[in-house]
Amino acid sequence: MSAPRSGEFDLIARFFAPLAGPGALGLKDDAALVKPSPGCELVLTADTVIAGVHFREGDPADLIARKALRVNLSDLAAKGARPIGFLHALTLNPGIDDTWLELYARGLGQDAHAYGMPLLGGDTTMSHGPLTITITALGEVPAGEALLRSGARAGDVVYVTGTIGDSALGLACLKGDLLLPREDRAALVERYHLPRPRVDAALRGIANAALDVSDGLVADLGHMAAASQVAIVLDRDAVPLSQAARKAVTKDPRLWERVLAGGDDYEIAFAAPESAAARIVSGVPPITAIGRVGAGSGVTVTVNGTPLALSSTGYRHR
Amino acid sequence: MSAPRSGEFDLIARFFAPLAGPGALGLKDDAALVKPSPGCELVLTADTVIAGVHFREGDPADLIARKALRVNLSDLAAKGARPIGFLHALTLNPGIDDTWLELYARGLGQDAHAYGMPLLGGDTTMSHGPLTITITALGEVPAGEALLRSGARAGDVVYVTGTIGDSALGLACLKGDLLLPREDRAALVERYHLPRPRVDAALRGIANAALDVSDGLVADLGHMAAASQVAIVLDRDAVPLSQAARKAVTKDPRLWERVLAGGDDYEIAFAAPESAAARIVSGVPPITAIGRVGAGSGVTVTVNGTPLALSSTGYRHR
């Protein structure tokens, strides 16, 4: 039911071999060799993205590739890891032609280069299902220094990088659920298509716990609270918004829910002791205090100190 | 278009967390931490298997899981690597229920345990496409000692472990293309469902080049010849066959082509200098000399020293 194998070899040689790093054995050996730097351990993370689930069928091929790589870079960044490389499992279907693949490989190569993240290996397969991309990303951290979800302590301040909600509002624009001025729409849609993994956030030795915001800010803080066995109180109005998102929620406050629960932000939320405040350098990325860790469990969203009811605290893929 | 995220978390906790190894952070942290043993480097390999392409839709769930893991173990074995663990990206669809998943996880756990290959992380997603499994396997080898495809030298002897063609003949039985006595059929079908990755083949320091036979013996020897820039001459009648396969090709010699080109063998083919012959211990797995490396390029199949024409030298997934 699929293309002949020779197609796979041609495809790899033509589109993917140019992205290969030194450990990739030219993508000719069905395996990669990797050695972490002295004193370091490897961080591994895998994410699958599927047409119609995690991106829209008609999204530009280069942006699909770049987003697939960036969501994995975001996971590495949240661990405080330096990117090393990635394995790329791509399942194509008969509807995909060489023009598409060329653009896809160009996007993948662009970000692989920009983030110092060479291709190390993978697999290319065919099915009659939706386009499916599984990227396994490798990074390294000094042994024992990886940031985990589980280290938040009562008394910690909760911070987040960048701005929250742009991607969810961008998707709402794309789906026709939200009408905004042209330049606001463009800014938000760009954030949906192209997350900015916070590989520059230097949080090791500062944060007690960290994770990347992919499922939605409230849901992800919930994961941190659960893993750390603490409660988190989020001050809604402290959540950093872009200019476009600020205008949108000011006009329609119901959009706060999309902002807090929408997901696909790929910012880093972290908890750090109050004593670390002076060492938290806000620049690129900007860093904003948004809440507090206390005893208990779960996440409470407050406005002016008053708890708010959210009808949905998670993130459902559309 | 997919199940709510909460489903994913439940599913991981219920079915996959019990398989997690120490570096997996309880599968709660979106990442795994791995440190190779002192003096070792990591070997990474990824393989995707898809319902209707790499296995049959109705195959038993536990066998699907075990085969998905074993084909990756075979890649590690061919590199001379010791298994460390695996990442597991599973794309489900609405046709899959908890009964199926339970059997799948049981099979995965059985082989993860048997091969000392703990689950380190992964991703679980939903689509309306075919069931798709991408496993990224990690192993380790003493630095610089991984077996590659590219080291074969003129004068080397070519060997293969185990027996060749069983899986391809087993698939032919399943598809109704081949009628065999019941016990022969059962033996061949079992080889199709359950490859035996040759993790015990102790080839480091002996083989100049190695790979696992997945695309078909002739095609894979072609990969070795190309990577090593040599020619390989294969003596067809030296290729080791199981009793069931021997009976089948004796009755119908046209089946030789399926044996040599069918693939899915997951044996290891390797080239070693003649001087190493005494150190090649044939036991478990059995090891058989099947050919010679010379100057030139490509693979020639001979019978009684006379070159044979093969109509297909590769392996096309059905």
Interface residues (C-beta under 8 A of the other chain):
Chain A: M1 S2 P4 R5 S6 L25 K28 D29 D30 A31 A32 L33 V34 K35 P36 E41 L42 V43 L44 T45 A46 D47 T48 I50 G52 V53 H54 D75 L76 A78 K79 A81 L87 H88 A89 T91 L120 G121 G122 D123 T125 M126 S127 H128 G129 P130 T132 T134 T136 L138 V141 A143 A146 L148 R149 S150 L211 D212 D215 A219 H223 A227 G314 Y315 R316 H317 R318
Chain B: M1 S2 P4 R5 S6 L25 K28 D29 D30 A31 A32 L33 V34 K35 P36 E41 L42 V43 L44 T45 A46 D47 T48 I50 G52 V53 H54 D75 L76 A78 K79 A81 L87 H88 A89 T91 L120 G121 G122 D123 T125 M126 S127 H128 G129 P130 T132 T134 T136 L138 A143 A146 L148 R149 S150 L211 D212 D215 A219 H223 A227 G314 Y315 R316 H317 R318
